[in-house]
Amino acid sequence: MSTADARITVYVDTRPVTLYRGMQVRHALISCGQSLYEAALKGALYAVDEHGFRLGLEGALSDGARIFLRRVGSQCSDSGS
């Protein structure tokens, strides 16, 4: 497997993030900024997938996965904005 094959691209909100296969939701957040990860750890933010289902920080990622961040208490139910 080449290095290129060992990487995947996921999207945090609309931002593309390149990670190695086997990395988790936490790694995608860290790649976007330590403060996002820390906010998720503290419970101020949570992640959902493109269908609106919550994702744990330990959640597995696949190529093309879309992660949307939500603030706790947000009433937004759609996953596209």
N, C-alpha and C positions, 0 to 999 in steps of 0.2 A: 504494500500500500504506500503510495507516495504521500508526501506532506500535504499536497493539495487535496487528496482523497480523504485525509484524516481531519479535514476542517469542514465545518458547516456554517451556514449563515442563518441567523435568526434575526427577528426584528423586535426591538423594544419600542413600543408605540410605533413610530415610523422609521426609527433609526436602525440601519443594518449593523449587526454585530457579528464578527467572524470569531468562532470558537473551535476548539478541538472537539471531536466526537467524544461523547461520554461526559461532557461538562453539563452542569445543571443550571436551573433558573438563577441561582445565586451568582454564578459566574457571569451570566449575561448582565445582571444588574451592576455588578462590580465593574464590568467593562464600560458601562455607561456613566459610572461615577460612584465612588465609595459612599457618598451621602445618600444615594438612592437605596443602596444595600442596607445601610444603617437604619434608614427610615423604615424599611421593610422588617428588619430585625426588631425594631421597637414597636411595630404594629401600626405605624402611622400610614403606611402604604401596603397594598397587597396587589398581587399579580393575577390577571385572568387571561384565559386563552381567547381565541377568536370567536368562541361560542359563548363566552361569558362565564365559563367555569373557573373557579379559583385554582391557582397553582401554588403548590408549596415551594419553598426555596430549594428543596432537594429534588424537585421535579425534573424528570428527564426531558431532553430537548432533541428534536430531529431537525433536519435541514428544512428551512423555510418556516419554522415555527414562528407564530406571532404572539407576542406577550404585550398586554396592555396593562398599564399601571393605574390603580385607583386609590384615591385617598379614603381612609376609613370615614364612614358617614356619608360618602358620596351617593347620591340617588341615581346616578347615571346607570342605565341598564343596557345601553347598546355598547357593542365592543369596538366600534369603529371610530369613536371620538372621545 
